[in-house]
């Protein structure tokens, strides 16, 4: 009987010591993490989380009605187009030519914006841990510039057909061609390009990258925007 009680006592001590050891190990790991900062894996995951958050919010904002048209990212007519519209306002049927065109251009950009998210997500997934560390400790817009470099051409190729379709859906390209054709008939007027496709696509992408940059800046500079433990841990490294 005494032998059995002694065995139970020894077993209890072993369990207690094991639990204490596990607890001590956890405290040591936590202390080590605090001293050393985020690991390479954590930096990679954290920066990817931040980029996914930023591009997701940017795309969601711009792809709804008035996302471009009634925001700071509104696409205006090119300078040469404004010269055209100013002279065309006196031509019957073109009194509101500038207002009509600007709205149509922005509607086209809003239609195209939803194409961006899967392209951004794919580029973010392919980012290496070395890329992530360099971007984390780089300039305030380093991650945005990385995305711009790695996704711009693919985004352009995806955006442009949607822009064309959207412009045609509201007759913007036809409207612009008719307007510029009329303008080009004005004696001594400098001839203007009758195609809008490239201009609208370029401006739509410029607006999107500008908004992504704002999102990146917010996470870098505003601790309240770091909405997870991982984001707080990773971006505290670039605060130092």
N, C-alpha and C positions, 0 to 999 in steps of 0.2 A: 504493500500500500504506500509506504513511505517512498519507495523507489518510483512508483507511478507519479506521485505528487512532485517529486524532484524533477522528473522528466518534463512534466507540464510546465514547471517553473522555468526550466532551461529553454523550452520552446517559446515561451512568452518573451523571454529576454531576447531571443534571436529575432522574433517578429518586431519587437520594439526597436531594436538596433537597426533592423533593415529599413523600417519606416523612417527612422531618424536619418539614416544614411541617404535615403531617397530625397528627403526634405532638404538635407544639407546640399546634396548634389544640385537640386533645383535652384537653391539660393546662390550657389556658386556659378551656375550657368547664367542666371539672371545678372549677377554682378559682372561676370565676364562680358556679357552682351552690352551692359551699360558702359563699361570701360572701353571696350574695343569698338563700339558702335555697330551699325548694321553690317551683316556679312555681304559678300559679293552676290549671293543668291537673293538676299533680301533687297539689295539695291536694284537688281534687275526686275524683280517682281513689283517693287514699289514704284519704280519709274513707269513700268508698263501699266500699272493700275492708274497712275496719275494721268498718263496720256489717254488711256481708254475713257477715263472720266471726262477729260477736257474735250476730246474730239466728239464724244457722245453728246455732250451738252451743246457744243457748237453746231453740230449737224442738226440736232433736234430743234434748235432755235431758228436756224436759217431755212429749214425745209418746210416750215408752215407758212400759210398765207401772211404776207406782210413781214416775214422774217428778214428779207432784204429791203423791201419797199419802204417800210416805216421804221427803219433802224439806222444806226450809224454806218451800216455797210451798204446802203442804198447805191445802186449803180446809176450814175448820171451819164448823159450823152457825151461822147468825145467832143473835144473843142471844135473840130471842124463841123461836127453835126449841129452844134449850137448855132454856128454861122448860117447853116442851111435853114434851120427852123426859124431863125429870126427873120429871114427874108421870105420864108414861105407863109408866115402868118397872115400876110395880106392876100395870099392866093385862096380863092374859094375852095372850101373843103379841107383846108389845112390850118384853120385858126388855132386849134389846140394840139397841133402836131407834136410839140415837145412833151407836153404832159402825157399824151396818149402813148408815145413811144417809151418814155421812162417807165411807166407802169408796166408795159408789156415786156420790157427787158428784165425787169425785176421778177415778174411772174415766171419767166423762163428760168431764171437763176434758182428760184425757189423749187421749181419742179426738178431741177438737176441735182440739188444739194443732197437729197436722200441717197444718191449713188455713192457718196463719199465714204460712208461709215465702213462698209466691208473692206474697202481699199485701205483705209487707215488701220483697221484692225489687223489685216494681213501683214502690213509693214511693221506694226508694233510687235507681233508675234515673232517676227524674224530678227528682231533686235538682239544682239549678243550682250552678255554681261559686261564685257569690256566697253561696248557702246554706251550701255546704261551708266556706268561709273563716270565715263568721260562727259556725258551729257549732264549728269547730276552736278558735277563740279565745274561745268562750263558756264557760258554766258547765260543771262536770264532768259534768252529765247532759244537756247541751244537745242532743246527737244523739238521745238516747232520747225527750226531750220533743218533738222535731221529729217523730219517728216516731209517737208517741202522738197528736199533733195531726192528722197526715195520714192515719193508718190506723185509728184507733179505731172509727169508725162502720162501716167496711167489715169490720173484724175481728169486731165485734159481730154484724153481719148474717150473717157466715159461721159464726161459732161457735154462735150460738143454735140453729139447726136441728139441728146435730150434737149439741149438748148435750141437746136434747129427745129426739132419737133414742137417744142413749146412756143417758140417764136411763130411758127407756122400756125399753131393752134389758135393764136390770137391775131394772126395775119400781120405780125410785126415786120417780118422780112419783106412781105409784099408791100406793106405800108411804107416802109423805109425806101424800098426800091422806087416806088412811085414818087415819093417825096424828093429823093435825090435826082431822079430822072428829070423831074420838073425843074429842080434847081440847076441842073447841068445845062438846061436850055437857056438860062439867063445869060445874055450877052456879056462876054468878058469875065464871067464868074470862073473861079478856079474849080476844075472838075474834082468831085469827091467820090470815094469808094462807095459803091451801092450795097456792099455786103456787111452784115453786122455780126456774123457768127463768131469770129475769132475774138473780137472786142469784148462781147458779152461773156464769153467763156473765160477769158483772162481776168476780167474784173470780178466775176463770180468767185474764182479761185483766190484772188487776192483778198477778197472780203472774208472768205472762209479761213485762210491762214492767219489773217489779222485777228479773228475771233479766237482761234486756237491759241495764239500767242497771248492773248489777254487771259485765257484760262490757265495757261502755264504760269504766267506771272503771278496770278492770284495764289496758286498753290505754293509757289516759291516764297512769296512775301507775306502771306496771311495764314498763320497757324490754324485759324478757325476753318479754313477751306480744306484742311487735311482731315478728311472725315473717317479715317480708319487708323487703328494702331500702327499698321505698317507704314502708311503715309507719314504719320507723325514721326516715327522712328527714322525713316529714310531721309526725309527732308530736314530733320534736325541736323544732319551731317553737313548739309550745305549752308546752314545758318552760322556755323562756327567760323 
